[in-house]
């Protein structure tokens, strides 16, 4: 996943945007945008376990 922080203007107001591939999330400050990215990266790098599903057939 490509993550980019960019500064932009919307309606004359300075906004910071975090672009996640094709998705975009806006923030009021660069600090808020950086905090979001840090949290996102921590969660993406965290170990994840996949649930094991056993298929149980019901006798009919």
C-alpha positions as CSV (number, residue, x, y, z in Angstrom):
1,X,0.0,0.0,0.0
2,X,1.4,3.4,-1.0
3,X,0.9,6.0,1.7
4,X,1.6,9.7,0.9
5,X,1.1,12.9,2.9
6,X,0.4,16.0,0.9
7,X,-0.6,19.6,1.7
8,X,-3.5,21.0,-0.2
9,X,-6.0,23.8,-0.3
10,X,-9.8,23.4,-0.2
11,X,-12.0,26.5,-0.2
12,X,-9.0,28.6,0.7
13,X,-8.3,26.6,3.8
14,X,-5.0,24.6,4.1
15,X,-5.6,20.9,4.5
16,X,-3.4,17.9,4.8
17,X,-4.3,14.8,2.9
18,X,-3.2,11.2,3.5
19,X,-3.4,9.3,0.2
20,X,-3.8,5.5,0.5
21,X,-3.5,4.2,-3.0
22,X,-6.7,5.6,-4.5
23,X,-8.3,6.7,-1.2
24,X,-7.8,10.1,0.4
25,X,-8.3,11.2,4.0
26,X,-8.2,14.9,4.9
27,X,-6.8,16.4,8.2
28,X,-6.6,20.0,9.6
29,X,-2.9,19.8,10.4
30,X,0.2,18.0,9.4
31,X,0.6,16.6,12.9
32,X,-2.8,15.0,12.7
33,X,-2.0,13.5,9.3
34,X,1.4,12.1,10.6
35,X,-0.3,10.6,13.7
36,X,-2.9,8.8,11.5
37,X,-0.1,7.4,9.3
38,X,1.9,6.3,12.3
39,X,-1.1,4.5,13.8
40,X,-2.0,2.9,10.4
41,X,1.6,1.7,9.9
42,X,1.7,0.2,13.4
43,X,-1.5,-1.7,12.8
44,X,-0.4,-2.9,9.3
45,X,2.9,-4.2,10.7
46,X,1.3,-5.9,13.7
47,X,1.2,-9.7,13.7
48,X,-2.1,-11.0,12.5
49,X,-3.5,-14.5,13.0
50,X,-5.9,-16.1,10.6
51,X,-8.8,-17.9,12.1
52,X,-8.9,-21.6,11.4
53,X,-12.3,-22.8,10.2
54,X,-13.2,-26.5,10.2
55,X,-16.0,-27.5,8.0
56,X,-18.4,-29.6,9.9
57,X,-20.8,-31.7,7.9
58,X,-24.2,-32.3,9.5
59,X,-25.5,-35.8,9.2
60,X,-28.9,-35.8,7.8
